[in-house]
Amino acid sequence: MLLQNQQDMEQDKAYEKFKELHFIHRSLKDMEREITDQLGTVILH
């Protein structure tokens, strides 16, 4: 999900869409950190 969102952010140049994708990206990274804190290392494929 993070990779796809990152690719979408790089391709879409509309400011409003970028803001939305950036918010999603930050939320996903926060969830990733929470999982890492709870379970230890997370291996993403």
Secondary structure, DSSP 4 states (H G I P E B T S, - for coil): -HHHHHHHHHH---HHHHHHHHHHHHHHHHHHHHHHHHHS-----
